[in-house]
Amino acid sequence: MKRLAVLLVIALSAQAFAWEAQTTQAGLAEQAALSSRLHKRLVTLGFGGGLFESLTIPPADAPALIADLKLLSPTHGSVPDARGRQTALAWIAAGAALADIPAAHGANHFYDPSTKLGWVRPGLGLRGMMLNLGLPAKGVAAPDWIVDKSNPFNLNGFLDQYAKAVTGSTPGERSRAMAAALVAAGAMIHTLGDLGNPARVRGDAEAMFAPLGGGPEDLGSRFERIAALAYGRLGVPAPSRVITRQHLRDYFTSADGQGFADMISKTYFSPNTLPEATHIGEDVHPHLVRAQPALPTRLNLMAASRDDGTTLRAPDGTCLARYRVDHGTLTFAIDDDCVLEQLAAILPETASYETGLLDFLLRGELTLTVGSQVVVASKGLGPGTVELVVEDDRGVRTPAGTAQYTGTGDELAHFNVPPAGTRVLAVFRGADAAGEPIVAIGALPLQH
């Protein structure tokens, strides 16, 4: 029994406790990056290849990060070479894969809008006791995990590295900082994207320990495994739209019910939150664990009495569940074909929210003009600090001044024109008009 428990813990630690990391998660991150403003932003900052610019994190500078990356398969394109070098696009995919390492961090990728709770360890008897070793009794709710100090890839870490990718002295320093920023961004959009699994937003932790068919240790979310098998990495669909929000948390959950967790929770069932089995009588009103999704006023019990039952569909036609009458009892289930229909609808929305969140992180833009002075301007920013750097023909950047901005007016700061250099860059650190932390950047060539 002790040996079995150890094997189960090892299996749980090794598996992706989310959309599968090197397939679905990497594919979603890549689709978000390709559809966002990231390529253009990288070029503006001096990374001329954009998403395909090689960025390097020397292994000696980040041994723990490189060690975690080596847990991934090199064939999936998110593992840097021996020098710590890979493309910007690969770094953001790497961040998406790393968000579940260690496995306990995956417990922070849940959020139930109805209870305001994240992961709560399920009570599954002896099997549950073995499975849950190494996982916390409760997790940090996904919207809170993004800014949590114990999250190695949190918002503050992203903003710090993103600013250093502008102000770093040498090209090597800036390359390292930008790669680190992209890892953090990939991990953050991963956390949001995980809420596309209905079990994660309906308090259904038990659904994460379903048998997957590869032996007694092969346990996890069948929903997420089907996504990996059906779409792989390259088949993950592009976003159907780009979601825009004023607040970071609103991508997860919002008062208007349009956060990603809100939308998925009220639109789909999960395996253990289906309508309860009901004996057929004069009036059939199955008990709902959640008020939404609601059942139609009348179910087609005649069709449900056929051997294969019938289908409950959402307004857009997507399968929500199969239902069947057998020996006078009405039951509901979600089969694999139904899951495939749901994935076809959910994955493009997941990519849409991830793209929106990535654009939110990169939203800050500054306009620079040069006359008698260098003027830094922007709209929609609150109080903060503006720093100007000048770049020479070797690519080395040096500080050229700092200024405080009070949050009033479109002109943030004025600086003396540097006597030499090929271009100037500015970075603003502070808050936007909505009070959200932000790093805004701008660049302009110098004419002498």
Backbone hydrogen bonds in HBPLUS format (Angstrom, degrees):
<---DONOR---> <-ACCEPTOR-->    atom                        ^
c    i                          cat <-CA-CA->   ^        H-A-AA   ^      H-
h    n   atom  resd res      DA  || num        DHA   H-A  angle D-A-AA Bond
n    s   type  num  typ     dist DA aas  dist angle  dist       angle   num
A0005-ALA N   A0001-MET O   3.02 MM   4  6.31 157.1  2.07 149.6 155.5     1
A0006-VAL N   A0002-LYS O   3.06 MM   4  6.36 157.2  2.11 148.6 154.3     2
A0007-LEU N   A0003-ARG O   2.97 MM   4  6.26 160.8  2.01 150.6 155.7     3
A0008-LEU N   A0004-LEU O   2.95 MM   4  6.21 154.4  2.02 150.2 157.0     4
A0009-VAL N   A0005-ALA O   2.99 MM   4  6.25 155.5  2.05 149.5 155.9     5
A0010-ILE N   A0006-VAL O   2.96 MM   4  6.23 163.2  1.99 154.7 159.0     6
A0011-ALA N   A0007-LEU O   2.92 MM   4  6.14 160.1  1.96 146.5 152.3     7
A0012-LEU N   A0008-LEU O   2.90 MM   4  6.09 159.3  1.94 147.7 153.2     8
A0013-SER N   A0009-VAL O   2.88 MM   4  6.09 156.8  1.93 150.8 157.2     9
A0014-ALA N   A0010-ILE O   3.03 MM   4  6.19 145.5  2.15 146.8 155.5    10
A0015-GLN N   A0011-ALA O   3.05 MM   4  6.16 143.6  2.19 147.5 156.4    11
A0023-THR N   A0020-GLU O   3.33 MM   3  5.74 153.0  2.41 110.0 117.8    12
A0025-GLN N   A0020-GLU O   3.01 MM   5  5.98 170.5  2.02 143.1 146.2    13
A0026-ALA N   A0021-ALA O   3.13 MM   5  6.20 130.9  2.38 139.1 151.4    14
A0027-GLY N   A0023-THR O   2.90 MM   4  5.97 159.2  1.94 152.2 159.0    15
A0028-LEU N   A0024-THR O   2.86 MM   4  6.06 159.0  1.91 154.4 159.6    16
A0029-ALA N   A0025-GLN O   2.98 MM   4  6.18 164.0  2.00 151.3 155.6    17
A0030-GLU N   A0026-ALA O   2.97 MM   4  6.17 157.9  2.02 148.5 154.5    18
A0031-GLN N   A0027-GLY O   2.97 MM   4  6.18 158.5  2.01 147.3 153.2    19
A0032-ALA N   A0028-LEU O   2.89 MM   4  6.12 158.7  1.94 151.3 157.3    20
A0033-ALA N   A0029-ALA O   2.91 MM   4  6.11 161.7  1.94 148.9 154.0    21
A0034-LEU N   A0030-GLU O   2.92 MM   4  6.06 164.5  1.94 151.6 155.6    22
A0035-SER N   A0031-GLN O   3.09 MM   4  6.13 139.2  2.26 139.7 149.5    23
A0036-SER N   A0033-ALA O   3.32 MM   3  5.22 155.6  2.39  99.1 106.2    24
A0041-ARG N   A0037-ARG O   3.01 MM   4  6.18 158.1  2.06 154.9 162.0    25
A0042-LEU N   A0038-LEU O   2.90 MM   4  6.10 160.6  1.94 158.9 162.8    26
A0043-VAL N   A0039-HIS O   3.16 MM   4  6.46 159.7  2.21 150.0 155.1    27
A0044-THR N   A0040-LYS O   3.02 MM   4  6.28 160.1  2.06 149.2 154.5    28
A0045-LEU N   A0041-ARG O   3.08 MM   4  6.34 147.4  2.19 146.1 154.3    29
A0047-PHE N   A0042-LEU O   2.91 MM   5  5.21 153.1  1.98 157.1 148.1    30
A0046-GLY N   A0043-VAL O   3.02 MM   3  5.24 159.3  2.06 108.4 114.9    31
A0050-GLY N   A0047-PHE O   2.86 MM   3  5.69 164.6  1.89 131.9 135.8    32
A0052-PHE N   A0049-GLY O   2.96 MM   3  5.08 150.2  2.06 133.4 127.4    33
A0053-GLU N   A0050-GLY O   3.08 MM   3  5.30 165.6  2.10 117.2 116.7    34
A0089-LEU N   A0051-LEU O   2.90 MM  38  5.07 148.8  1.99 155.8 145.7    35
A0088-ALA N   A0053-GLU O   2.95 MM  35  5.80 130.0  2.20 147.7 161.2    36
A0055-LEU N   A0086-GLN O   2.85 MM  31  5.70 178.1  1.85 150.9 150.2    37
A0086-GLN N   A0055-LEU O   3.11 MM  31  5.70 158.0  2.16 155.0 158.7    38
A0057-ILE N   A0084-GLY O   2.85 MM  27  4.99 159.2  1.89 143.7 144.1    39
A0061-ASP N   A0058-PRO O   2.82 MM   3  5.39 145.5  1.94 119.6 129.9    40
A0066-ILE N   A0062-ALA O   3.04 MM   4  6.28 169.4  2.06 162.6 165.4    41
A0067-ALA N   A0063-PRO O   2.89 MM   4  6.00 152.7  1.97 143.0 151.0    42
A0068-ASP N   A0064-ALA O   3.00 MM   4  6.28 155.2  2.07 147.1 153.1    43
A0069-LEU N   A0065-LEU O   2.95 MM   4  6.25 156.2  2.01 149.9 157.1    44
A0070-LYS N   A0066-ILE O   3.02 MM   4  6.26 140.3  2.18 142.9 152.7    45
A0071-LEU N   A0068-ASP O   2.99 MM   3  5.37 156.9  2.04 108.9 116.5    46
A0072-LEU N   A0069-LEU O   3.02 MM   3  5.53 157.6  2.07 111.7 118.7    47
A0076-HIS N   A0073-SER O   3.09 MM   3  5.73 168.5  2.10 120.4 124.1    48
A0077-GLY N   A0074-PRO O   3.36 MM   3  5.88 170.6  2.37 114.2 115.9    49
A0081-ASP N   A0085-ARG O   3.11 MM   4  5.43 163.5  2.14 137.6 138.1    50
A0084-GLY N   A0081-ASP O   2.80 MM   3  5.22 162.3  1.83 118.3 124.3    51
A0090-ALA N   A0087-THR O   3.08 MM   3  5.10 117.1  2.49  94.7 109.8    52
A0091-TRP N   A0087-THR O   2.98 MM   4  6.35 146.5  2.10 148.1 157.8    53
A0092-ILE N   A0088-ALA O   3.17 MM   4  6.54 153.8  2.25 152.1 157.5    54
A0093-ALA N   A0089-LEU O   3.20 MM   4  6.43 153.5  2.27 142.6 149.9    55
A0094-ALA N   A0090-ALA O   2.82 MM   4  6.01 146.2  1.93 142.3 152.5    56
A0095-GLY N   A0091-TRP O   2.99 MM   4  6.28 152.4  2.07 144.0 150.3    57
A0096-ALA N   A0092-ILE O   3.15 MM   4  6.44 150.3  2.25 139.0 146.4    58
A0097-ALA N   A0093-ALA O   3.04 MM   4  6.37 145.3  2.17 143.5 152.8    59
A0097-ALA N   A0094-ALA O   3.09 MM   3  5.07 119.7  2.47  93.5 108.4    60
A0098-LEU N   A0094-ALA O   2.86 MM   4  6.08 148.1  1.96 150.1 159.7    61
A0101-ILE N   A0098-LEU O   2.95 MM   3  5.33 164.7  1.97 125.6 125.2    62
A0105-HIS N   A0102-PRO O   2.94 MM   3  5.79 154.1  2.01 123.9 130.4    63
A0106-GLY N   A0103-ALA O   2.91 MM   3  5.49 147.5  2.01 114.6 123.9    64
A0107-ALA N   A0104-ALA O   3.07 MM   3  5.55 155.2  2.13 110.1 117.3    65
A0108-ASN N   A0105-HIS O   2.97 MM   3  5.56 163.6  2.00 116.8 121.6    66
A0109-HIS N   A0106-GLY O   3.23 MM   3  5.49 149.0  2.33 117.1 115.7    67
A0142-ALA N   A0110-PHE O   2.94 MM  32  5.39 168.4  1.95 144.5 147.2    68
A0111-TYR N   A0200-ARG O   3.09 MM  89  6.30 157.4  2.14 148.7 155.5    69
A0112-ASP N   A0117-LEU O   2.76 MM   5  5.46 163.5  1.78 166.0 171.7    70
A0115-THR N   A0112-ASP O   3.20 MM   3  5.64 136.1  2.40 110.9 121.1    71
A0116-LYS N   A0112-ASP O   2.71 MM   4  5.45 137.1  1.89 158.3 172.8    72
A0139-GLY N   A0119-TRP O   2.87 MM  20  4.74 156.3  1.93 134.7 135.1    73
A0121-ARG N   A0137-ALA O   2.78 MM  16  4.89 174.6  1.79 146.2 147.4    74
A0128-GLY N   A0124-LEU O   3.23 MM   4  4.08 154.4  2.30 101.1 100.8    75
A0129-MET N   A0125-GLY O   2.91 MM   4  6.24 149.6  2.00 149.9 159.2    76
A0130-MET N   A0126-LEU O   3.12 MM   4  6.44 155.5  2.18 151.3 156.4    77
A0131-LEU N   A0127-ARG O   2.91 MM   4  6.10 164.2  1.93 150.6 155.8    78
A0132-ASN N   A0128-GLY O   2.85 MM   4  5.78 153.4  1.92 148.3 154.5    79
A0133-LEU N   A0130-MET O   3.41 MM   3  5.66 162.6  2.44 105.0 110.0    80
A0135-LEU N   A0132-ASN O   2.94 MM   3  5.29 163.9  1.96 133.9 135.1    81
A0144-ASP N   A0141-ALA O   2.83 MM   3  5.40 133.3  2.05 119.4 132.6    82
A0145-TRP N   A0141-ALA O   2.92 MM   4  6.08 146.1  2.03 150.3 159.6    83
A0147-VAL N   A0144-ASP O   3.20 MM   3  5.73 142.4  2.35 110.4 118.9    84
A0148-ASP N   A0145-TRP O   3.20 MM   3  4.79 153.0  2.28  94.8 103.0    85
A0155-LEU N   A0146-ILE O   2.95 MM   9  6.11 145.3  2.07 155.9 165.8    86
A0151-ASN N   A0148-ASP O   3.10 MM   3  5.45 161.4  2.14 111.2 117.1    87
A0158-PHE N   A0154-ASN O   3.10 MM   4  6.46 155.6  2.16 151.1 158.0    88
A0159-LEU N   A0155-LEU O   2.94 MM   4  6.24 170.1  1.95 162.3 163.4    89
A0160-ASP N   A0156-ASN O   2.94 MM   4  6.04 159.5  1.98 148.0 153.8    90
A0161-GLN N   A0157-GLY O   3.11 MM   4  6.24 168.6  2.12 148.9 151.6    91
A0162-TYR N   A0158-PHE O   2.84 MM   4  5.94 156.6  1.89 155.6 163.3    92
A0163-ALA N   A0159-LEU O   3.02 MM   4  6.14 158.3  2.07 145.7 150.3    93
A0164-LYS N   A0160-ASP O   3.14 MM   4  6.39 157.0  2.19 143.6 150.0    94
A0165-ALA N   A0161-GLN O   2.96 MM   4  6.19 132.0  2.20 139.2 151.7    95
A0165-ALA N   A0162-TYR O   3.22 MM   3  5.10 131.5  2.47  90.9 103.9    96
A0166-VAL N   A0163-ALA O   2.95 MM   3  5.39 156.6  2.01 110.2 117.9    97
A0167-THR N   A0163-ALA O   3.07 MM   4  6.40 162.4  2.10 150.7 155.6    98
A0168-GLY N   A0164-LYS O   2.82 MM   4  5.12 142.1  1.97 137.3 140.3    99
A0397-ARG N   A0169-SER O   2.84 MM 228  4.73 162.6  1.87 137.8 143.8   100
A0174-ARG N   A0170-THR O   3.08 MM   4  6.39 164.4  2.11 156.9 161.2   101
A0175-SER N   A0171-PRO O   2.87 MM   4  5.99 152.3  1.94 146.7 154.6   102
A0176-ARG N   A0172-GLY O   3.05 MM   4  6.22 162.1  2.08 147.7 151.8   103
A0177-ALA N   A0173-GLU O   3.01 MM   4  6.24 161.0  2.05 148.1 153.4   104
A0178-MET N   A0174-ARG O   2.92 MM   4  6.07 160.9  1.96 148.7 153.6   105
A0179-ALA N   A0175-SER O   3.01 MM   4  6.19 162.1  2.04 149.8 154.7   106
A0180-ALA N   A0176-ARG O   3.05 MM   4  6.26 159.0  2.09 146.9 152.7   107
A0181-ALA N   A0177-ALA O   2.89 MM   4  6.15 153.1  1.96 147.4 155.2   108
A0182-LEU N   A0178-MET O   2.94 MM   4  6.17 154.5  2.01 149.5 155.9   109
A0183-VAL N   A0179-ALA O   2.99 MM   4  6.29 149.7  2.08 147.0 155.3   110
A0184-ALA N   A0180-ALA O   3.11 MM   4  6.40 161.6  2.15 148.4 152.5   111
A0185-ALA N   A0181-ALA O   2.90 MM   4  6.18 157.1  1.95 147.0 154.0   112
A0186-GLY N   A0182-LEU O   2.84 MM   4  5.99 161.3  1.88 148.4 153.2   113
A0187-ALA N   A0183-VAL O   3.02 MM   4  6.29 154.5  2.09 147.9 154.4   114
A0188-MET N   A0184-ALA O   2.99 MM   4  6.24 153.6  2.06 148.8 156.0   115
A0189-ILE N   A0185-ALA O   3.00 MM   4  6.27 166.1  2.02 157.8 160.4   116
A0190-HIS N   A0186-GLY O   3.04 MM   4  6.11 142.1  2.19 137.0 147.7   117
A0191-THR N   A0187-ALA O   3.11 MM   4  6.40 154.8  2.18 144.6 149.6   118
A0192-LEU N   A0188-MET O   3.22 MM   4  6.60 157.0  2.28 148.2 153.4   119
A0193-GLY N   A0189-ILE O   2.83 MM   4  5.97 163.4  1.86 146.8 152.2   120
A0194-ASP N   A0190-HIS O   2.93 MM   4  6.14 145.5  2.05 155.2 162.7   121
A0195-LEU N   A0192-LEU O   3.08 MM   3  5.78 154.2  2.15 117.9 124.8   122
A0196-GLY N   A0193-GLY O   2.98 MM   3  5.73 158.2  2.03 124.5 126.8   123
A0197-ASN N   A0194-ASP O   3.22 MM   3  6.16 173.8  2.23 125.1 126.2   124
A0200-ARG N   A0197-ASN O   2.91 MM   3  5.61 145.7  2.03 124.7 133.2   125
A0201-VAL N   A0198-PRO O   3.11 MM   3  5.40 151.3  2.19 108.3 116.7   126
A0204-ASP N   A0199-ALA O   3.14 MM   5  4.74 151.8  2.23 152.4 152.2   127
A0207-ALA N   A0204-ASP O   3.21 MM   3  5.80 146.1  2.33 112.0 119.7   128
A0208-MET N   A0205-ALA O   2.97 MM   3  5.58 162.3  2.00 117.8 123.6   129
A0209-PHE N   A0206-GLU O   3.07 MM   3  5.69 167.0  2.09 122.3 124.2   130
A0210-ALA N   A0220-GLY O   2.87 MM  10  5.24 134.1  2.08 137.1 138.9   131
A0220-GLY N   A0210-ALA O   2.96 MM  10  5.24 155.5  2.02 141.1 148.4   132
A0212-LEU N   A0218-ASP O   2.92 MM   6  5.61 159.8  1.96 164.6 158.2   133
A0218-ASP N   A0215-GLY O   3.03 MM   3  5.37 156.6  2.09 112.2 119.7   134
A0219-LEU N   A0217-GLU O   3.08 MM   2  5.80 120.6  2.44 109.9  93.7   135
A0225-ARG N   A0221-SER O   2.99 MM   4  6.25 152.7  2.07 148.7 156.8   136
A0226-ILE N   A0222-ARG O   2.94 MM   4  6.07 161.8  1.97 151.5 155.5   137
A0227-ALA N   A0223-PHE O   3.22 MM   4  6.47 152.2  2.30 138.8 146.2   138
A0228-ALA N   A0224-GLU O   3.15 MM   4  6.43 154.5  2.22 142.0 147.9   139
A0229-LEU N   A0225-ARG O   2.97 MM   4  6.27 159.1  2.01 152.5 158.2   140
A0230-ALA N   A0226-ILE O   2.83 MM   4  5.89 158.7  1.87 152.6 158.5   141
A0231-TYR N   A0227-ALA O   2.96 MM   4  5.82 159.1  2.00 148.1 153.0   142
A0232-GLY N   A0228-ALA O   2.88 MM   4  4.83 140.1  2.04 121.6 132.3   143
A0235-GLY N   A0231-TYR O   3.04 MM   4  4.61 130.6  2.29 174.2 168.2   144
A0250-ASP N   A0247-HIS O   3.10 MM   3  5.34 130.8  2.35 101.8 114.7   145
A0251-TYR N   A0248-LEU O   3.15 MM   3  5.89 162.1  2.18 118.9 123.8   146
A0252-PHE N   A0249-ARG O   2.86 MM   3  5.45 144.4  1.99 116.5 126.3   147
A0253-THR N   A0249-ARG O   2.99 MM   4  6.24 165.2  2.01 158.4 160.7   148
A0260-PHE N   A0251-TYR O   2.94 MM   9  6.00 174.1  1.94 132.0 133.8   149
A0261-ALA N   A0252-PHE O   2.94 MM   9  5.56 146.0  2.06 141.9 152.3   150
A0257-GLY N   A0254-SER O   2.98 MM   3  5.36 162.4  2.01 115.2 119.2   151
A0263-MET N   A0259-GLY O   2.94 MM   4  6.19 162.2  1.97 158.9 163.0   152
A0264-ILE N   A0260-PHE O   3.03 MM   4  6.24 173.2  2.04 158.9 160.0   153
A0265-SER N   A0261-ALA O   2.94 MM   4  5.86 162.6  1.97 147.5 153.2   154
A0266-LYS N   A0262-ASP O   3.22 MM   4  6.34 156.0  2.28 146.9 151.4   155
A0267-THR N   A0264-ILE O   3.24 MM   3  5.19 148.6  2.35  99.3 108.5   156
A0268-TYR N   A0264-ILE O   3.20 MM   4  6.04 157.6  2.25 158.1 157.3   157
A0273-THR N   A0270-SER O   3.03 MM   3  5.26 170.5  2.04 119.0 121.4   158
A0276-GLU N   A0287-HIS O   2.97 MM  11  5.47 164.8  1.99 160.3 162.2   159
A0278-THR N   A0330-LEU O   2.94 MM  52  5.09 154.6  2.00 140.2 148.5   160
A0330-LEU N   A0278-THR O   2.69 MM  52  5.09 173.7  1.69 156.7 156.2   161
A0280-ILE N   A0328-GLY O   2.82 MM  48  5.41 168.2  1.83 153.6 154.8   162
A0301-LEU N   A0299-LEU O   3.05 MM   2  5.72 122.6  2.40 108.8  92.8   163
A0304-ALA N   A0300-ASN O   2.96 MM   4  6.18 148.4  2.06 142.5 152.7   164
A0305-SER N   A0301-LEU O   3.04 MM   4  6.09 121.4  2.39 132.4 144.0   165
A0305-SER N   A0302-MET O   3.16 MM   3  5.25 145.1  2.28  98.1 108.1   166
A0306-ARG N   A0303-ALA O   3.20 MM   3  5.66 164.4  2.22 110.9 115.8   167
A0325-VAL N   A0304-ALA O   2.82 MM  21  5.40 163.1  1.85 124.0 123.7   168
A0309-GLY N   A0306-ARG O   3.05 MM   3  4.98 156.8  2.11 103.5 110.8   169
A0310-THR N   A0323-TYR O   2.97 MM  13  5.62 162.6  2.00 159.0 163.8   170
A0323-TYR N   A0310-THR O   2.90 MM  13  5.62 159.6  1.94 144.6 150.8   171
A0312-LEU N   A0321-ALA O   2.79 MM   9  5.27 175.2  1.79 161.3 162.8   172
A0320-LEU N   A0312-LEU O   2.79 MM   8  5.58 169.5  1.80 161.7 160.0   173
A0321-ALA N   A0312-LEU O   3.37 MM   9  5.27 153.1  2.44 139.5 140.4   174
A0314-ALA N   A0318-THR O   2.81 MM   4  5.24 161.7  1.84 151.8 156.6   175
A0317-GLY N   A0314-ALA O   2.83 MM   3  5.17 163.8  1.85 120.6 124.6   176
A0322-ARG N   A0333-ALA O   2.74 MM  11  5.33 172.4  1.74 167.5 170.0   177
A0333-ALA N   A0322-ARG O   2.92 MM  11  5.33 150.4  2.00 151.0 156.6   178
A0324-ARG N   A0331-THR O   3.01 MM   7  5.56 153.9  2.08 151.9 159.9   179
A0331-THR N   A0324-ARG O   2.93 MM   7  5.56 162.5  1.96 156.4 160.8   180
A0326-ASP N   A0329-THR O   2.93 MM   3  5.35 161.2  1.96 145.3 147.5   181
A0329-THR N   A0326-ASP O   3.10 MM   3  5.35 155.3  2.17 107.5 115.1   182
A0338-CYS N   A0335-ASP O   3.13 MM   3  5.29 121.1  2.49  99.0 113.4   183
A0339-VAL N   A0335-ASP O   3.00 MM   4  6.37 154.3  2.07 150.1 157.9   184
A0340-LEU N   A0336-ASP O   2.96 MM   4  6.27 153.9  2.03 147.7 154.3   185
A0341-GLU N   A0337-ASP O   3.20 MM   4  6.52 149.7  2.29 140.5 147.4   186
A0342-GLN N   A0338-CYS O   3.04 MM   4  6.40 156.6  2.10 149.3 156.0   187
A0343-LEU N   A0339-VAL O   2.82 MM   4  6.10 160.1  1.86 158.0 163.6   188
A0344-ALA N   A0340-LEU O   3.10 MM   4  6.29 151.0  2.19 142.5 149.4   189
A0345-ALA N   A0342-GLN O   3.03 MM   3  5.27 136.2  2.23 102.1 114.2   190
A0346-ILE N   A0342-GLN O   2.76 MM   4  5.96 160.1  1.80 156.3 163.3   191
A0347-LEU N   A0343-LEU O   2.95 MM   4  5.56 168.0  1.97 142.5 146.5   192
A0349-GLU N   A0346-ILE O   3.07 MM   3  5.18 116.6  2.49 100.5 116.3   193
A0350-THR N   A0346-ILE O   2.79 MM   4  6.06 151.8  1.87 156.0 165.6   194
A0351-ALA N   A0347-LEU O   2.96 MM   4  6.23 163.5  1.99 154.7 157.7   195
A0352-SER N   A0348-PRO O   2.97 MM   4  6.15 141.3  2.12 134.7 145.8   196
A0353-TYR N   A0349-GLU O   2.96 MM   4  6.28 158.8  2.00 154.7 157.5   197
A0354-GLU N   A0350-THR O   2.94 MM   4  6.16 161.8  1.97 152.8 158.5   198
A0355-THR N   A0351-ALA O   2.88 MM   4  5.96 157.6  1.93 143.7 149.8   199
A0356-GLY N   A0352-SER O   3.02 MM   4  6.19 157.6  2.07 142.1 148.5   200
A0357-LEU N   A0353-TYR O   2.91 MM   4  6.14 156.7  1.96 148.8 154.6   201
A0358-LEU N   A0354-GLU O   2.95 MM   4  6.18 159.9  1.99 149.1 154.5   202
A0359-ASP N   A0355-THR O   2.92 MM   4  6.16 162.1  1.95 152.2 157.1   203
A0360-PHE N   A0356-GLY O   2.88 MM   4  6.08 144.6  2.00 141.0 151.6   204
A0361-LEU N   A0357-LEU O   2.99 MM   4  6.33 153.1  2.06 149.4 155.2   205
A0362-LEU N   A0358-LEU O   3.20 MM   4  6.45 139.0  2.37 140.1 151.0   206
A0362-LEU N   A0359-ASP O   3.14 MM   3  5.01 126.3  2.44  91.5 105.6   207
A0363-ARG N   A0360-PHE O   3.29 MM   3  5.00 169.1  2.30 105.7 106.8   208
A0441-ILE N   A0364-GLY O   3.30 MM  77  6.27 157.3  2.36 118.3 114.2   209
A0366-LEU N   A0441-ILE O   2.70 MM  75  5.24 151.2  1.78 134.2 130.0   210
A0367-THR N   A0377-ALA O   2.78 MM  10  5.12 172.8  1.79 155.4 157.4   211
A0377-ALA N   A0367-THR O   2.86 MM  10  5.12 160.9  1.90 150.1 156.3   212
A0369-THR N   A0375-VAL O   3.06 MM   6  5.29 150.9  2.14 142.9 151.7   213
A0375-VAL N   A0369-THR O   2.86 MM   6  5.29 164.3  1.88 156.2 161.3   214
A0371-GLY N   A0373-GLN O   2.96 MM   2  5.07 163.9  1.98 138.5 143.6   215
A0374-VAL N   A0415-PHE O   2.79 MM  41  5.02 167.2  1.80 150.2 153.7   216
A0415-PHE N   A0374-VAL O   2.88 MM  41  5.02 152.7  1.95 141.6 150.4   217
A0376-VAL N   A0413-ALA O   2.98 MM  37  5.31 173.8  1.98 156.5 157.9   218
A0412-LEU N   A0376-VAL O   2.71 MM  36  5.55 140.8  1.86 144.3 157.5   219
A0413-ALA N   A0376-VAL O   3.35 MM  37  5.31 156.0  2.41 137.5 140.7   220
A0378-SER N   A0410-ASP O   2.88 MM  32  5.33 155.4  1.94 151.8 159.5   221
A0433-ALA N   A0380-GLY O   2.93 MM  53  5.06 147.9  2.03 128.2 122.0   222
A0382-GLY N   A0431-ALA O   2.70 MM  49  5.07 158.5  1.74 133.9 136.7   223
A0431-ALA N   A0383-PRO O   3.21 MM  48  6.06 153.9  2.28 157.3 164.4   224
A0384-GLY N   A0405-TYR O   3.04 MM  21  5.30 156.7  2.10 142.7 145.1   225
A0405-TYR N   A0384-GLY O   2.80 MM  21  5.30 170.8  1.81 164.0 161.4   226
A0385-THR N   A0429-ARG O   2.86 MM  44  5.33 158.5  1.90 151.9 154.3   227
A0429-ARG N   A0385-THR O   2.90 MM  44  5.33 159.5  1.94 152.7 159.0   228
A0386-VAL N   A0403-ALA O   2.78 MM  17  5.21 173.2  1.79 162.7 165.2   229
A0403-ALA N   A0386-VAL O   2.86 MM  17  5.21 146.2  1.97 148.7 156.7   230
A0387-GLU N   A0427-VAL O   2.92 MM  40  5.39 159.7  1.96 150.8 157.4   231
A0427-VAL N   A0387-GLU O   2.96 MM  40  5.39 152.2  2.04 149.2 158.1   232
A0388-LEU N   A0401-GLY O   2.88 MM  13  5.36 170.6  1.89 161.5 162.1   233
A0400-ALA N   A0388-LEU O   2.74 MM  12  5.23 160.7  1.78 151.6 144.8   234
A0389-VAL N   A0425-LEU O   2.85 MM  36  5.35 163.7  1.87 161.6 165.6   235
A0425-LEU N   A0389-VAL O   2.89 MM  36  5.35 162.0  1.92 154.5 158.8   236
A0390-VAL N   A0398-THR O   2.95 MM   8  5.52 158.4  1.99 155.0 159.0   237
A0398-THR N   A0390-VAL O   2.97 MM   8  5.52 154.6  2.03 147.5 152.9   238
A0391-GLU N   A0423-ARG O   2.88 MM  32  5.46 172.0  1.88 164.7 167.0   239
A0422-THR N   A0391-GLU O   2.69 MM  31  5.80 155.3  1.75 156.2 164.8   240
A0392-ASP N   A0396-VAL O   2.95 MM   4  5.59 155.2  2.01 149.4 155.7   241
A0395-GLY N   A0392-ASP O   2.99 MM   3  5.45 163.8  2.02 117.0 122.1   242
A0446-LEU N   A0422-THR O   2.78 MM  24  5.16 173.2  1.78 125.8 124.9   243
A0424-VAL N   A0444-LEU O   2.90 MM  20  5.51 158.9  1.94 164.2 164.4   244
A0444-LEU N   A0424-VAL O   2.91 MM  20  5.51 151.2  2.00 162.5 167.7   245
A0426-ALA N   A0442-GLY O   2.91 MM  16  5.31 161.7  1.95 145.1 149.3   246
A0442-GLY N   A0426-ALA O   3.07 MM  16  5.31 140.0  2.24 149.5 148.9   247
A0428-PHE N   A0440-ALA O   2.76 MM  12  4.97 161.9  1.80 149.2 154.5   248
A0440-ALA N   A0428-PHE O   2.98 MM  12  4.97 151.7  2.06 133.9 142.9   249
A0430-GLY N   A0438-ILE O   3.19 MM   8  5.66 161.2  2.23 164.9 166.6   250
A0438-ILE N   A0430-GLY O   2.94 MM   8  5.66 154.9  2.00 142.2 141.4   251
A0432-ASP N   A0436-GLU O   2.82 MM   4  5.38 147.9  1.92 143.0 152.5   252
A0435-GLY N   A0432-ASP O   2.91 MM   3  5.24 161.9  1.95 115.2 119.3   253
